Every structure is written in C-alpha cells, then in structure tokens.
Amino acid sequence: MNVQRFTGRNNKLALEQVRIVMGPEALILSNKRTADGVEICAMLETGSVISAIDQARPATDTSGDGTNEIALAHLKRELTDLRETLHAALGQRQWQDTAGKRPALATVEQRLSTLGLDRVLIGELVEGISAEATLNDGWRHAITQLSARIEILTDAEQAGLRVKAVVGGSGADRSLVIQQLVASAMQQMVARDIAVISMLEDPSSALGRFCHEHDISSYMAPDAASLKKALAAVKTCRQVFIETPDLLPSQGGQDPAIVTLLNQRAGLTAILVLPCTVQEEYLQLLAQHAEQLPLAGSVLTQLGEATSIGPVLGILASREIPVAGVADRANNELLRITAEGLINESKRLARRNLERKNQQLKVAV
C-alpha cells in the first residue's frame, strides 16, 4: 500500500496537499496534530494498485502458465477484499468528508455510517453536539437522538386500530404478519372477535389454513364492491385484518390496491411490512408509496437474514413510522421490540460485518 504523509499548518491545508498529490479518490487513514501543524496519512484506492499489476504484467504472458493466471486472479480478489475492508472501517468516506470536521464529530459520523444510516439522517443526529464534547458524549448524544426518533406502537394503540390493511413486502411476508397479528390479538379476545379479509384472487393457503385451525372468520374480496360487503359483514368484530395484493409504486396514485383501500370506510388504517433484507432504494420507494394510505405503523420481517438494518432504521426515524413489532417464523406471535433493541441489533450486525472483513483481510495477508 502506497501510504504517504502530508503536513500543513491546519487541516484544510493538509487536505489540499492530499488532493493535489493523490486526487479526490484518496483514502484518509489518519490525521493528527503535530508540532508542525496537522499530519494526514493517506493512500490511493486499491483499484490503482490492481491497474499497476496489470500494467506490469509481461506482454508475452498472454497464453502462458495457468498457475500465474490463477495467482493473479487470487491477488486481485485479495486486493478487492482489502479495499472493501478499508471502506467499511472508514465508513466509505473520502478525504473531503473530513475537511473542517472536529475529530470527535468525524468519528461519530463514521460510526453512524457504519450502522448503515444515510448522510442526511446522520447530519440531523449529530446536530447539537458541542465543540467541547468528547467522543463518548457525542456518540451518546447521537444514539439518544436516534432512539427518540424511533416510535413504538403500543398494544393499546394497536388494539385501537380496528381495521388494519397489511401492505408492502412479499405475499409470504404479509401472510406471516397477519397470522402473528391475529395470534397476538387472540391473547386479549376470542376468535369470533377477529376476522381476516383477503383482496387476492388466490388467497394465501398458509393464511387460510391458519384461520381454519383457529376458527377465525375469513372472507374473499378481490374487488372494491366485495370488499365493502365483507367489511359490512364484520362490523361487529373488534379486530379485522386485510390481506392485500402487491403494491405497485410505478403506478403512483393509480395503484389498484391503493385506490380500493382509499375508497373504503374512514376507519381503515394500514400496517406497512418492511423486509430487512431488501435494498434501501426499494424500501424508500415502498414507504413513500404506502404513505398515500393512513399509515399507522410497520412490522419488520426477515430480520434474522439481514446483514444490516441501517436502511430500515433510517426509514423509521426519518419518516416517523411507528414499529408494531417483528414477524419471525421462529415465533408464533409478533415479537415486541424497543428502539434501543433495534439500535443494539444494528450495532451487532455492524460489528459482525467488520469482523468478517477483518477475517478476510487476515486470510489474504
């Protein structure tokens, strides 16, 4: 690794030297104050090293020894793993991100980035950290702010939402969420107080079996008229859950599921299913689309398979969507969770990712 040191009277001048010599793709490894000013250690991204290896390869070695080809490919993979490890450890920050930042504040931002939070939310969480704050104080402030922005839907609040349309996620996820919401409701009421309505042409067989086994009344309502009749038939039920078709964000306000639900009684609310394993871009699109409905809360799924829940935390915090719980096939009922529990799980996943990258680096070396 081509690590170089740059010294300037202040942080800005030292970073300017980095930019001139190495360009904007330089990775900042450390910066510290010395008797001469500020010293920054930086290196070029490993992609440049790979290019150098390709250029140094003998021109005559085009069809030669297969062992050399394998060794070169292995070396490239090692360098790629090293690059990913450095990016994870540094929160994927380039040299510009540290310009003018206090060391404690920059470290707090780096930690939040490692959790998987986006820059806008990170900026809001670190706002208010004083110039004199220590790293521990700054980190505690940011985590406290994050925790305060994640709302939890209480049992009493859920019970007050009589008609709940479960939207988003996959069909299997929605079916699981309804089953576990029903199981939780049955702790407080009898089966005849609960009903399930499916808007699908082909309702979930798993959900159908569940309703049959627990004597839960179930109805099919594949269109707006039949849904209206089904809702009238269950008007005496204390809890009603609606199985919905897939949302179609590309159709905006013309999404058939959205239109049908909005044309029903005013007391209908929606519960958004947020799978923890899908990409942030889709989660944001799904949440924005679902907000056309009277969104009362969310349920997380696939938490056990997730490698990071930072994107989910970001949606919950930035869009202020309360969490009703976590649906997991290992449990019969909805798992209750706190804001602190979600943040701790995010920290655990971040540590596991870094440990995995570090282990890969050790193997490569």
C-alpha positions as CSV (number, residue, x, y, z in Angstrom):
1,M,0.0,0.0,0.0
2,N,1.4,3.4,-1.0
3,V,0.8,5.3,2.3
4,Q,2.0,8.9,2.2
5,R,2.1,11.6,4.9
6,F,1.2,15.2,4.3
7,T,1.7,18.1,6.8
8,G,0.1,21.5,6.8
9,R,-0.4,24.4,9.2
10,N,-4.0,23.3,9.6
11,N,-6.4,20.5,8.5
12,K,-7.6,22.4,5.4
13,L,-4.0,23.0,4.0
14,A,-3.0,19.4,4.7
15,L,-6.1,18.1,2.9
16,E,-5.3,20.4,0.0
17,Q,-1.9,18.7,-0.4
18,V,-3.6,15.3,-0.4
19,R,-6.0,16.4,-3.2
20,I,-3.2,17.8,-5.3
21,V,-0.9,14.8,-5.0
22,M,-3.4,11.9,-4.9
23,G,-6.6,13.4,-6.2
24,P,-10.2,13.1,-4.9
25,E,-10.1,9.2,-4.7
26,A,-7.5,9.3,-1.9
27,L,-8.4,7.4,1.3
28,I,-7.7,9.2,4.6
29,L,-6.2,6.7,7.1
30,S,-5.5,9.1,10.0
31,N,-4.9,12.7,10.9
32,K,-3.3,14.1,14.0
33,R,-1.9,17.3,15.3
34,T,1.9,17.6,15.5
35,A,4.4,20.4,16.3
36,D,4.4,21.3,12.6
37,G,0.6,21.5,12.3
38,V,-1.6,18.7,11.1
39,E,-0.3,15.4,9.7
40,I,-2.5,13.3,7.4
41,C,-1.7,9.7,6.3
42,A,-3.4,8.8,3.0
43,M,-3.3,6.2,0.3
44,L,-4.6,5.7,-3.1
45,E,-7.6,3.3,-3.6
46,T,-6.6,-0.3,-4.2
47,G,-8.1,-0.1,-7.7
48,S,-4.9,1.8,-8.7
49,V,-2.8,-1.0,-7.4
50,I,-4.7,-3.5,-9.4
51,S,-4.2,-1.4,-12.5
52,A,-0.4,-1.2,-11.8
53,I,-0.3,-5.0,-11.6
54,D,-2.0,-5.3,-14.9
55,Q,0.4,-2.8,-16.5
56,A,3.5,-4.5,-15.0
57,R,2.5,-7.9,-16.4
58,P,4.8,-9.1,-19.2
59,A,3.4,-8.6,-22.6
60,T,4.4,-12.1,-23.7
61,D,2.4,-13.7,-20.9
62,T,-0.9,-13.9,-22.8
63,S,-1.3,-17.6,-23.1
64,G,1.3,-18.9,-20.7
65,D,1.3,-20.6,-17.4
66,G,-2.1,-21.2,-16.0
67,T,-0.7,-21.0,-12.5
68,N,0.3,-17.4,-13.0
69,E,-3.3,-16.6,-14.2
70,I,-4.7,-18.2,-11.0
71,A,-2.3,-16.4,-8.8
72,L,-3.0,-13.1,-10.4
73,A,-6.8,-13.6,-10.1
74,H,-6.3,-14.6,-6.4
75,L,-4.2,-11.5,-5.8
76,K,-6.9,-9.3,-7.4
77,R,-9.5,-10.8,-5.1
78,E,-7.4,-10.2,-2.1
79,L,-6.9,-6.5,-3.1
80,T,-10.6,-6.1,-3.7
81,D,-11.3,-7.6,-0.2
82,L,-8.8,-5.2,1.3
83,R,-10.4,-2.2,-0.4
84,E,-13.9,-3.3,0.9
85,T,-12.4,-3.7,4.4
86,L,-10.9,-0.2,4.4
87,H,-14.1,1.3,3.1
88,A,-16.1,-0.4,5.8
89,A,-13.7,0.7,8.5
90,L,-13.7,4.3,7.3
91,G,-17.4,4.5,6.7
92,Q,-16.8,4.8,2.9
93,R,-15.6,8.4,3.4
94,Q,-13.2,10.1,1.1
95,W,-10.8,12.9,2.0
96,Q,-13.4,15.6,1.5
97,D,-15.6,14.3,4.3
98,T,-13.1,15.1,7.0
99,A,-12.4,18.7,5.9
100,G,-13.1,21.1,8.7
101,K,-14.5,18.4,11.0
102,R,-13.6,18.0,14.6
103,P,-12.0,14.5,15.2
104,A,-14.7,13.5,17.7
105,L,-17.6,14.6,15.4
106,A,-16.0,12.9,12.4
107,T,-15.7,9.7,14.4
108,V,-19.3,9.8,15.5
109,E,-20.4,10.3,11.9
110,Q,-18.2,7.4,10.8
111,R,-19.8,5.1,13.4
112,L,-23.3,6.1,12.3
113,S,-22.3,5.5,8.7
114,T,-21.1,2.0,9.7
115,L,-24.5,1.3,11.1
116,G,-25.9,1.9,7.6
117,L,-27.5,5.3,8.1
118,D,-27.6,7.8,5.3
119,R,-25.8,11.1,5.4
120,V,-28.9,13.3,5.7
121,L,-30.1,11.5,8.8
122,I,-26.5,11.4,10.2
123,G,-26.3,15.2,9.8
124,E,-29.6,15.6,11.8
125,L,-28.4,13.2,14.6
126,V,-25.1,15.0,15.2
127,E,-26.6,18.4,15.2
128,G,-26.3,19.9,18.6
129,I,-23.0,18.2,19.5
130,S,-20.9,20.9,21.1
131,A,-17.3,21.7,20.1
132,E,-16.1,20.6,23.5
133,A,-17.9,17.3,23.5
134,T,-15.8,14.1,23.9
135,L,-16.2,11.1,21.6
136,N,-18.3,9.3,24.2
137,D,-20.5,12.3,24.8
138,G,-21.0,12.9,21.1
139,W,-21.8,9.2,20.4
140,R,-24.3,9.1,23.3
141,H,-26.0,12.2,22.0
142,A,-26.4,10.8,18.5
143,I,-27.7,7.4,19.7
144,T,-30.1,9.1,22.1
145,Q,-31.4,11.3,19.2
146,L,-31.8,8.2,17.0
147,S,-33.6,6.3,19.7
148,A,-36.0,9.2,20.3
149,R,-37.0,9.3,16.7
150,I,-38.0,5.6,16.5
151,E,-41.5,5.2,17.8
152,I,-43.0,2.0,19.1
153,L,-46.7,1.2,18.6
154,T,-48.1,0.0,21.9
155,D,-50.5,-2.9,22.4
156,A,-53.2,-0.4,23.4
157,E,-52.6,1.7,20.2
158,Q,-52.7,-1.5,18.0
159,A,-56.0,-2.6,19.7
160,G,-57.5,0.8,18.9
161,L,-56.9,0.3,15.2
162,R,-59.9,-1.9,14.4
163,V,-59.4,-2.4,10.6
164,K,-55.8,-2.9,9.5
165,A,-54.8,-3.4,5.9
166,V,-51.3,-5.1,5.8
167,V,-49.4,-3.7,2.8
168,G,-45.9,-3.9,1.3
169,G,-43.4,-6.7,1.4
170,S,-43.9,-10.0,-0.3
171,G,-47.1,-12.1,-0.2
172,A,-45.5,-14.6,2.1
173,D,-44.4,-11.8,4.5
174,R,-47.8,-10.2,4.5
175,S,-49.4,-13.6,5.3
176,L,-47.0,-14.2,8.1
177,V,-47.6,-10.7,9.6
178,I,-51.3,-11.2,9.6
179,Q,-51.0,-14.6,11.3
180,Q,-48.9,-13.2,14.0
181,L,-51.0,-10.1,14.5
182,V,-54.0,-12.4,14.8
183,A,-52.2,-14.6,17.3
184,S,-51.3,-11.6,19.4
185,A,-54.9,-10.3,19.3
186,M,-56.2,-13.7,20.4
187,Q,-54.3,-13.1,23.7
188,Q,-56.8,-10.4,24.5
189,M,-60.0,-11.6,22.8
190,V,-61.8,-14.7,21.4
191,A,-61.8,-15.9,17.9
192,R,-65.3,-14.6,17.0
193,D,-64.0,-11.1,17.7
194,I,-61.4,-11.4,14.9
195,A,-61.8,-11.6,11.1
196,V,-59.5,-11.8,8.1
197,I,-60.4,-10.5,4.6
198,S,-58.3,-11.3,1.5
199,M,-58.2,-9.0,-1.5
200,L,-56.4,-11.6,-3.5
201,E,-57.8,-13.6,-6.4
202,D,-55.8,-16.5,-5.0
203,P,-55.6,-16.0,-1.2
204,S,-52.6,-17.3,0.8
205,S,-53.1,-21.0,1.5
206,A,-51.0,-20.7,4.7
207,L,-53.2,-17.9,5.9
208,G,-56.3,-19.8,5.0
209,R,-55.2,-22.9,7.0
210,F,-54.3,-20.7,9.9
211,C,-57.8,-19.1,10.0
212,H,-59.4,-22.6,9.7
213,E,-57.3,-24.1,12.5
214,H,-58.1,-21.2,14.9
215,D,-61.7,-20.7,13.9
216,I,-61.1,-17.2,12.5
217,S,-63.8,-16.0,10.1
218,S,-62.3,-15.3,6.7
219,Y,-63.7,-13.6,3.6
220,M,-62.6,-13.2,-0.1
221,A,-63.0,-9.7,-1.5
222,P,-61.0,-9.4,-4.8
223,D,-62.7,-6.1,-5.8
224,A,-63.9,-2.9,-4.2
225,A,-67.6,-3.9,-4.1
226,S,-66.9,-7.3,-2.4
227,L,-64.5,-5.6,0.0
228,K,-67.2,-3.2,1.0
229,K,-69.6,-6.1,1.6
230,A,-67.0,-8.0,3.6
231,L,-66.3,-5.0,5.8
232,A,-70.0,-4.6,6.5
233,A,-70.3,-8.3,7.4
234,V,-67.5,-8.0,10.1
235,K,-68.7,-4.7,11.5
236,T,-69.2,-6.3,15.0
237,C,-65.6,-7.7,15.1
238,R,-63.1,-6.0,17.3
239,Q,-60.1,-6.7,15.0
240,V,-60.2,-7.0,11.2
241,F,-57.1,-7.7,9.1
242,I,-56.9,-7.3,5.3
243,E,-54.6,-9.3,3.1
244,T,-53.7,-7.0,0.2
245,P,-52.1,-7.6,-3.2
246,D,-48.6,-6.3,-4.1
247,L,-48.2,-2.6,-4.1
248,L,-47.3,-1.1,-7.5
249,P,-45.2,2.1,-6.8
250,S,-44.7,2.6,-10.6
251,Q,-48.5,3.4,-10.9
252,G,-48.5,6.0,-8.1
253,G,-52.0,7.1,-7.1
254,Q,-53.5,4.8,-9.7
255,D,-52.3,1.7,-7.9
256,P,-55.4,-0.6,-7.8
257,A,-54.8,-1.7,-4.2
258,I,-54.3,1.9,-3.0
259,V,-57.5,3.1,-4.9
260,T,-59.6,0.2,-3.5
261,L,-58.5,0.8,0.1
262,L,-58.9,4.6,0.0
263,N,-62.5,4.1,-1.2
264,Q,-63.4,2.2,1.9
265,R,-64.6,3.4,5.3
266,A,-62.6,6.1,7.0
267,G,-61.7,3.8,10.0
268,L,-59.4,1.7,7.8
269,T,-55.6,2.1,8.6
270,A,-52.5,0.4,7.1
271,I,-49.6,-1.5,8.5
272,L,-46.5,-1.4,6.3
273,V,-44.4,-4.6,6.0
274,L,-40.6,-3.7,5.9
275,P,-38.4,-6.6,4.8
276,C,-34.9,-6.0,6.4
277,T,-33.1,-7.8,3.5
278,V,-34.1,-5.6,0.6
279,Q,-32.2,-2.6,-0.8
280,E,-32.6,0.8,0.7
281,E,-33.8,2.3,-2.6
282,Y,-36.7,-0.1,-2.8
283,L,-37.6,0.4,0.9
284,Q,-37.7,4.2,0.4
285,L,-39.9,3.8,-2.7
286,L,-42.2,1.4,-0.9
287,A,-42.6,3.6,2.2
288,Q,-43.2,6.7,0.1
289,H,-45.9,4.9,-2.0
290,A,-47.6,3.4,1.1
291,E,-47.9,6.9,2.7
292,Q,-50.8,7.6,0.4
293,L,-52.8,5.4,2.9
294,P,-53.5,6.3,6.5
295,L,-50.3,4.6,7.7
296,A,-50.5,3.6,11.4
297,G,-47.3,1.6,11.8
298,S,-45.0,-1.0,10.5
299,V,-43.9,-4.6,11.0
300,L,-40.3,-5.7,10.3
301,T,-39.7,-9.1,8.6
302,Q,-36.6,-11.1,7.6
303,L,-34.6,-9.6,10.5
304,G,-32.8,-12.9,11.1
305,E,-31.4,-12.9,7.5
306,A,-30.4,-9.3,7.4
307,T,-26.7,-8.1,7.2
308,S,-27.6,-4.6,8.1
309,I,-30.8,-2.8,9.3
310,G,-29.5,0.7,8.9
311,P,-31.8,1.4,5.9
312,V,-34.8,0.2,7.9
313,L,-33.8,2.4,10.9
314,G,-33.4,5.3,8.6
315,I,-36.9,5.0,7.2
316,L,-38.4,4.5,10.7
317,A,-36.6,7.6,12.0
318,S,-36.9,9.9,9.0
319,R,-40.5,9.1,8.1
320,E,-41.7,8.7,11.7
321,I,-43.4,5.3,11.1
322,P,-44.0,3.5,14.4
323,V,-43.0,-0.1,14.8
324,A,-45.6,-2.6,15.9
325,G,-43.1,-5.5,16.1
326,V,-41.0,-8.1,14.3
327,A,-42.6,-11.1,12.5
328,D,-40.3,-14.1,12.6
329,R,-41.2,-17.7,11.5
330,A,-39.4,-19.0,14.6
331,N,-42.2,-17.4,16.8
332,N,-45.9,-17.9,16.9
333,E,-46.7,-14.3,17.8
334,L,-45.4,-10.9,16.8
335,L,-42.1,-10.2,18.6
336,R,-42.2,-6.9,20.5
337,I,-39.0,-4.8,20.3
338,T,-37.8,-1.4,21.6
339,A,-36.0,1.4,19.9
340,E,-32.9,0.5,22.0
341,G,-33.2,-3.1,20.9
342,L,-33.3,-2.2,17.2
343,I,-30.3,0.0,17.6
344,N,-28.4,-2.7,19.5
345,E,-29.2,-5.2,16.8
346,S,-27.9,-2.7,14.2
347,K,-24.6,-2.4,16.2
348,R,-24.3,-6.1,16.4
349,L,-24.7,-6.6,12.7
350,A,-22.2,-3.8,12.0
351,R,-19.6,-5.4,14.3
352,R,-20.2,-8.8,12.6
353,N,-19.6,-7.3,9.2
354,L,-16.4,-5.6,10.3
355,E,-15.2,-8.8,12.0
356,R,-15.9,-10.7,8.8
357,K,-14.0,-8.2,6.7
358,N,-11.1,-8.3,9.1
359,Q,-11.0,-12.1,9.0
360,Q,-10.9,-11.9,5.2
361,L,-8.0,-9.5,5.4
362,K,-6.1,-11.8,7.7
363,V,-6.6,-14.7,5.4
364,A,-5.5,-12.6,2.4
365,V,-2.3,-11.5,4.2
